[in-house]
């Protein structure tokens, strides 16, 4: 790649040259979904953004030299509430336990998430751990924090809790730039008498008899404290990032990387996660492992509005990825996954985006102008690489890709470079042959349209043409050189 990779680091508030700790083992962690409901279009943005970064890193450093971890949060109070809502009657009559209901909710939601992001053209991460598979790791980190004076046990209204002591960390607030002394009770932090400081947060909380939980025995102030409970949200990501980006791969890291234990290259997520989630992850991990840095670069994508308004169910503009793909809820029609993806990439990832029917139509028109091609052994064009190397400038990359598409339309020999470049953005315009049945069906519609034109039924003829175009079939009208009669040919565009 001609240009060095530059990324905007939320931690330092500037664009920095990306220098991996170990170029042979580039490591990235991105906060994944909490599987209590189908993912909405706002959830799609970080998945797409960091998929592009993953593709770029694989291109630069090699596919086998990048580890991408994106977690699944499958233990959360929202999940418990959803299970009670959906299966309350079965739980009440004893035909189903709460744990069974939770598994039903998380299993269905996780499967739908995987189907949705696959339709958006996203690669699978290297590792996709579930929180419930990492409970021992969470308990171990919490014990380290207790041993080092960064946590304490207290009794709240819901029972005993282990809390992180924010006052024990001198530079707490380094990511969000919020000073601890500014976080006073009565402002944005609720007053909770059992906390030493209003900003202290839960690491482990007691579960009621009817709630899911794991028994953890903590040593605190010379005593063993047994709490049947569940983890706080923040500790989950600290545990999973450390396990899969340090503990399980440290033996194959370079000496330089081994000299920086419990640190990795990139941590990503949405802008809304900066505080408190990512701030608290840093606090937990740095204090538990006595490091100054958890991740070198912190990246955050901007918010998503829908038709100019904040998305919410009360506004009536809440829409899931599945609804966009499979229903006519948004704009009165279904939308292809690559259209949704391109619409996201037409705005820089750090900028807010207004997700609208107009934007989707614009993306679809652009895609219709791009050729179908196979990349073969071609490599992405330098214009695409240079754009993405500038803090994932997908706006410039899409513009450069359109220029390549125009060149490929004029000179088919350039189509493979276009295809390789498009693949770097996760748009893979591969040529696919239609089955005989589909070809016959298309030809029947083409013949029907010709009859409509002869009968001067132009409205119906145009409708057939437009319907075929939305399905990726482009018609070309002409005249037979010998007879002078109208003829129509067709080709698969997208």
C-alpha positions in Angstrom: 0.0 0.0 0.0 1.5 3.3 -1.1 0.1 5.4 1.8 0.6 4.6 5.5 -2.6 3.8 7.4 -3.9 6.7 9.5 -6.7 6.3 11.9 -8.6 8.7 14.2 -7.9 7.8 17.8 -10.6 8.9 20.2 -8.2 8.6 23.0 -5.8 11.3 21.7 -8.5 13.2 19.6 -6.3 13.2 16.5 -5.4 11.1 13.4 -2.4 8.9 14.1 -0.2 6.6 12.0 -1.3 3.1 12.7 1.7 1.0 13.9 0.6 -2.5 15.1 2.3 -3.8 18.2 3.2 -6.9 16.2 2.7 -6.6 12.4 2.4 -10.4 12.2 -0.4 -10.4 14.7 -2.7 -7.4 14.3 -5.4 -7.5 17.0 -8.8 -5.7 17.0 -11.8 -5.9 19.3 -15.3 -4.5 18.5 -18.3 -4.5 20.9 -20.9 -6.8 19.4 -24.7 -7.1 19.9 -26.7 -7.6 23.1 -29.0 -10.4 21.8 -32.4 -9.4 23.3 -33.9 -8.1 20.1 -33.3 -8.1 16.3 -30.5 -5.7 15.3 -31.7 -2.3 14.0 -30.2 -0.2 11.3 -28.1 1.7 13.8 -26.5 -1.5 15.0 -25.5 -2.3 11.4 -23.2 0.7 11.1 -20.4 -0.5 13.4 -20.6 -3.9 11.9 -20.1 -2.6 8.4 -17.5 0.1 9.3 -15.2 -2.4 11.2 -15.8 -5.0 8.5 -14.2 -2.6 6.0 -11.3 -2.0 8.4 -10.9 -5.8 8.9 -10.7 -6.2 5.1 -8.2 -3.4 4.8 -6.0 -4.8 7.6 -6.1 -8.3 6.0 -5.1 -6.8 2.7 -2.1 -4.9 4.2 -0.9 -7.4 6.8 -2.2 -10.7 5.3 -5.4 -12.6 6.1 -3.7 -15.0 8.6 -2.1 -12.1 10.5 -5.2 -10.3 11.7 -7.4 -11.4 14.7 -10.8 -9.7 14.8 -12.9 -10.4 17.9 -16.5 -9.3 18.1 -18.4 -10.5 21.1 -22.0 -11.6 21.8 -23.5 -10.2 25.0 -25.9 -13.0 26.1 -26.3 -12.1 29.8 -28.0 -8.8 30.5 -31.1 -7.4 32.3 -32.7 -6.5 28.9 -32.5 -10.2 27.9 -34.1 -11.3 31.2 -36.9 -8.8 30.7 -37.5 -9.9 27.1 -37.6 -13.6 28.2 -40.2 -12.7 30.8 -42.2 -10.7 28.3 -42.2 -13.4 25.6 -42.4 -16.5 27.8 -44.0 -15.2 31.0 -47.0 -17.6 30.7 -44.9 -20.7 30.2 -42.6 -19.6 33.1 -45.6 -19.1 35.4 -47.2 -22.4 34.6 -43.9 -24.3 35.0 -43.6 -25.5 31.5 -40.4 -23.4 31.0 -37.7 -22.1 33.3 -36.4 -18.5 33.0 -33.1 -19.9 31.9 -34.8 -21.9 29.1 -36.6 -18.7 28.1 -33.4 -16.8 28.0 -31.8 -19.4 25.8 -34.7 -19.2 23.4 -34.4 -15.5 23.2 -30.7 -15.3 22.8 -30.5 -18.3 20.4 -33.1 -16.8 18.0 -31.7 -13.3 18.2 -28.1 -14.4 17.6 -29.1 -16.5 14.6 -31.0 -13.6 13.1 -28.0 -11.3 13.7 -25.7 -13.6 11.8 -28.2 -13.9 8.9 -28.5 -10.1 8.8 -24.8 -9.2 8.8 -24.1 -11.9 6.2 -26.7 -10.3 4.0 -24.9 -7.0 4.5 -21.7 -8.6 3.1 -19.8 -8.8 6.3 -17.0 -11.3 6.9 -17.2 -13.5 10.0 -14.8 -12.3 12.7 -11.9 -14.5 13.7 -13.5 -15.2 17.1 -17.1 -14.4 18.2 -17.2 -15.3 21.9 -20.3 -15.3 24.1 -20.2 -13.6 27.5 -21.7 -16.7 29.2 -18.7 -18.8 28.0 -16.3 -16.5 29.8 -17.7 -16.2 33.3 -14.5 -17.7 35.0 -12.4 -15.1 33.2 -14.6 -12.3 34.5 -14.5 -13.6 38.1 -10.7 -13.8 37.9 -10.3 -10.2 36.8 -12.7 -9.0 39.5 -10.6 -10.8 42.1 -7.5 -9.1 40.8 -9.2 -5.7 41.2 -10.2 -6.6 44.7 -6.7 -7.7 45.6 -5.2 -4.5 44.3 -7.6 -2.1 46.0 -9.5 -1.1 42.9 -12.8 -2.8 43.9 -14.9 -3.4 47.0 -17.9 -5.4 48.2 -21.1 -3.5 49.3 -24.7 -4.2 49.9 -27.2 -2.4 47.7 -31.0 -2.6 47.3 -30.6 -5.6 45.1 -28.2 -7.5 47.4 -24.5 -7.7 47.5 -22.4 -6.2 44.7 -18.7 -5.9 43.8 -18.1 -2.4 42.6 -15.2 -0.7 40.9 -13.7 2.2 42.8 -13.3 5.0 40.3 -11.3 7.1 42.8 -8.6 4.4 42.9 -7.6 5.3 39.3 -5.8 8.6 39.0 -6.7 9.1 35.3 -10.2 7.8 35.2 -12.0 9.6 32.4 -9.1 9.7 30.0 -11.2 8.5 27.0 -14.3 10.6 27.5 -12.4 13.6 28.9 -14.8 13.6 31.9 -13.2 14.5 35.2 -14.2 12.4 38.1 -14.9 15.4 40.3 -17.4 16.7 37.7 -19.5 13.5 38.1 -21.4 14.5 41.2 -24.5 12.9 42.6 -27.6 14.7 41.6 -26.3 15.7 38.2 -25.9 12.7 35.8 -25.1 10.1 38.4 -27.8 8.6 40.6 -27.4 8.7 44.3 -26.7 5.2 45.7 -25.8 5.2 49.3 -23.7 1.9 49.2 -21.3 3.4 46.7 -18.0 5.0 47.9 -18.3 7.4 44.9 -21.3 8.1 42.8 -19.4 7.1 39.6 -18.5 3.7 40.9 -19.9 0.9 38.7 -20.9 -2.7 39.1 -18.5 -5.5 38.4 -20.7 -8.3 39.8 -24.2 -8.2 41.2 -26.3 -10.6 43.2 -29.1 -12.4 41.3 -32.5 -13.1 42.7 -33.6 -16.8 43.0 -35.5 -16.5 39.8 -32.7 -14.8 37.8 -29.8 -16.4 36.0 -26.6 -16.5 38.0 -23.2 -18.1 38.7 -21.7 -18.5 42.2 -18.5 -16.6 42.7 -16.4 -16.7 45.8 -14.4 -13.5 46.3 -11.7 -12.8 48.9 -12.2 -9.3 50.4 -10.7 -7.9 53.6 -9.6 -11.2 54.9 -12.9 -13.0 54.3 -14.5 -15.1 51.6 -17.6 -13.5 50.2 -19.9 -15.8 48.2 -22.2 -14.1 45.7 -24.6 -16.0 43.4 -24.9 -13.4 40.7 -24.0 -12.2 37.2 -21.4 -9.8 35.7 -21.8 -6.2 35.0 -21.7 -5.2 31.3 -18.3 -3.6 31.2 -16.4 -6.5 32.8 -17.6 -8.8 30.0 -15.6 -7.0 27.3 -12.5 -6.6 29.5 -12.5 -10.4 30.0 -13.2 -11.4 26.4 -10.7 -9.0 24.8 -7.9 -10.1 27.1 -8.6 -13.8 26.7 -8.7 -13.8 22.9 -6.2 -11.0 22.1 -3.7 -11.9 24.8 -4.0 -15.0 26.8 -4.8 -17.4 24.0 -2.3 -16.0 21.4 0.5 -14.6 23.5 2.8 -17.6 22.7 2.9 -16.6 19.0 3.5 -12.9 19.6 6.8 -11.1 18.9 9.1 -10.3 21.8 8.1 -6.7 21.4 4.4 -7.6 21.8 5.2 -9.9 24.8 6.8 -7.0 26.5 3.5 -5.2 26.4 1.2 -7.7 28.0 -2.6 -7.3 28.0 -2.5 -4.7 25.3 -3.8 -4.8 21.7 -4.1 -2.6 18.7 -7.6 -1.4 18.0 -10.8 -1.2 20.0 -14.0 -0.1 18.2 -17.7 0.6 18.7 -20.3 3.2 18.4 -20.0 6.8 19.6 -22.5 6.0 22.4 -20.1 3.5 23.9 -17.3 6.0 24.8 -18.9 6.7 28.1 -19.5 4.8 30.3 -18.8 1.5 28.6 -15.4 2.0 27.0 -14.2 4.3 29.8 -15.0 1.6 32.3 -13.4 -1.1 30.2 -10.2 0.9 30.3 -10.4 1.4 34.0 -10.9 -2.3 34.7 -8.3 -3.6 32.3 -5.6 -1.1 33.1 -6.0 -1.5 36.9 -6.3 -5.3 36.8 -3.1 -5.7 34.7 -1.2 -2.6 35.8 -0.9 -1.1 32.3 -1.2 2.4 31.0 -3.0 1.4 27.9 -5.6 -1.2 27.1 -5.8 -0.6 23.3 -3.5 1.7 21.3 -6.3 3.1 19.1 -9.9 3.7 20.0 -12.3 4.1 17.1 -16.0 5.2 17.2 -18.6 5.5 14.5 -21.2 8.3 14.4 -24.9 8.1 15.1 -27.6 7.0 12.7 -30.8 9.0 12.2 -33.8 7.8 10.2 -35.4 10.2 7.8 -34.0 13.2 9.7 -35.1 12.1 13.2 -33.5 10.1 16.0 -34.7 6.5 15.6 -37.1 5.4 18.2 -40.3 3.2 18.4 -42.2 6.2 19.7 -41.3 8.2 16.6 -42.5 5.3 14.4 -39.2 5.2 12.5 -37.6 2.3 14.3 -36.5 -0.3 11.7 -34.5 -3.5 11.9 -32.0 -4.9 9.4 -34.3 -7.8 8.8 -37.3 -5.5 8.1 -35.2 -3.6 5.6 -34.2 -6.9 3.9 -37.4 -8.9 4.1 -40.4 -6.5 4.4 -41.8 -3.4 2.7 -41.9 -1.4 6.0 -39.3 1.1 4.8 -40.1 2.9 1.5 -42.7 0.4 0.6 -40.3 -2.2 -0.7 -37.5 -4.6 0.2 -33.9 -3.5 0.0 -30.9 -5.6 -1.1 -28.1 -6.0 1.4 -25.5 -4.4 -0.9 -27.7 -1.3 -1.2 -27.9 -0.9 2.6 -24.1 -1.4 2.8 -23.2 1.1 0.1 -25.7 3.6 1.6 -23.7 3.4 4.9 -20.4 3.8 3.2 -21.4 6.9 1.3 -20.9 8.9 4.6 -17.6 9.0 6.5 -17.8 6.6 9.5 -17.2 9.4 12.1 -19.9 11.6 10.7 -23.6 11.3 11.6 -25.7 9.7 8.9 -29.3 10.3 7.9 -30.6 6.9 6.7 -33.5 7.6 4.3 -35.3 6.2 1.3 -33.7 8.9 -0.8 -30.2 7.7 0.3 -31.0 4.1 -0.5 -32.4 5.0 -3.9 -29.2 6.9 -4.6 -27.0 3.9 -3.6 -29.1 1.6 -5.8 -28.8 3.8 -8.8 -25.0 3.9 -8.3 -24.8 0.2 -8.0 -26.9 -0.3 -11.2 -24.1 1.6 -13.1 -21.4 -0.7 -11.9 -20.3 -3.8 -13.9 -20.6 -7.4 -12.8 -17.1 -8.9 -12.8 -14.8 -11.4 -11.1 -11.6 -10.1 -9.5 -9.5 -13.1 -10.4 -5.9 -12.4 -9.4 -6.3 -8.6 -9.6 -5.4 -6.4 -6.7 -7.3 -3.3 -5.5 -6.5 0.0 -7.3 -4.2 2.4 -5.5 -6.9 5.1 -5.4 -9.1 2.9 -3.2 -6.3 1.9 -0.9 -5.2 5.5 -0.5 -8.7 6.6 0.3 -9.2 3.9 2.9 -5.7 4.5 4.4 -6.9 8.0 5.2 -9.0 7.1 8.3 -11.3 4.8 6.3 -12.4 7.5 4.0 -15.1 5.5 2.3 -16.7 8.6 0.7 -13.5 9.1 -1.4 -13.2 5.3 -1.9 -16.8 5.1 -3.3 -16.0 8.0 -5.6 -12.8 6.4 -6.8 -14.7 3.1 -7.3 -17.3 4.8 -9.5 -14.4 6.1 -11.7 -13.0 2.6 -12.0 -16.5 1.3 -12.9 -16.8 3.9 -15.7 -13.4 2.8 -17.0 -14.4 -0.9 -16.8 -17.7 -0.2 -18.6 -15.6 1.3 -21.5 -12.8 -1.3 -21.3 -13.9 -4.7 -20.0 -10.2 -5.6 -19.4 -10.3 -3.3 -16.5 -13.3 -5.0 -14.8 -11.2 -7.3 -12.7 -9.4 -4.4 -11.0 -12.8 -2.8 -10.4 -14.0 -6.0 -8.8 -11.0 -6.4 -6.6 -11.3 -2.8 -5.5 -15.1 -3.2 -4.8 -14.4 -6.3 -2.7 -12.2 -4.2 -0.4 -15.4 -2.3 0.5 -17.3 -5.5 0.9 -19.2 -5.1 -2.4 -18.6 -8.1 -4.6 -20.2 -7.7 -8.0 -19.5 -11.3 -9.2 -21.0 -12.5 -12.5 -23.5 -15.2 -12.0 -25.2 -17.2 -14.8 -29.0 -17.4 -14.6 -30.6 -20.8 -14.7 -32.4 -21.9 -17.8 -35.8 -21.4 -16.0 -34.9 -17.8 -14.9 -33.6 -17.0 -18.4 -36.8 -18.2 -19.9 -38.8 -16.2 -17.4 -36.9 -13.0 -18.3 -37.2 -13.6 -22.0 -41.0 -14.1 -21.6 -41.3 -10.7 -19.9 -39.1 -9.2 -22.6 -41.4 -10.6 -25.3 -44.5 -9.4 -23.3 -43.0 -5.9 -23.2 -42.5 -5.9 -27.0 -46.2 -6.7 -27.4 -47.1 -3.9 -25.0 -45.0 -1.5 -27.1 -46.7 -2.6 -30.3 -50.1 -2.0 -28.7 -48.8 1.5 -27.5 -49.3 0.4 -23.9 -46.3 2.3 -22.8 -47.1 2.5 -19.1 -47.2 -1.3 -18.8 -44.1 -1.7 -21.0 -42.2 0.8 -18.8 -43.3 -1.1 -15.7 -41.9 -4.4 -16.9 -38.6 -2.6 -17.8 -38.4 -1.0 -14.4 -39.3 -4.1 -12.5 -36.6 -6.1 -14.3 -34.0 -3.4 -13.6 -34.7 -3.6 -9.9 -33.9 -7.3 -10.2 -30.6 -6.6 -11.9 -31.8 -7.1 -15.5 -31.1 -4.3 -17.9 -33.0 -4.1 -21.2 -31.5 -2.5 -24.4 -33.8 -1.5 -27.2 -32.7 -1.4 -30.8 -33.7 -2.3 -34.4 -33.1 -5.3 -36.5 -30.7 -4.2 -39.3 -32.4 -6.3 -41.9 -36.1 -5.9 -41.0 -36.1 -2.7 -39.2 -38.3 -4.2 -36.5 -37.8 -3.3 -32.8 -35.7 -5.8 -30.9 -34.8 -6.0 -27.2 -31.7 -7.6 -25.7 -31.0 -8.0 -22.0 -28.1 -8.6 -19.7 -27.6 -9.2 -16.0 -26.2 -6.0 -14.4 -26.6 -6.6 -10.7 
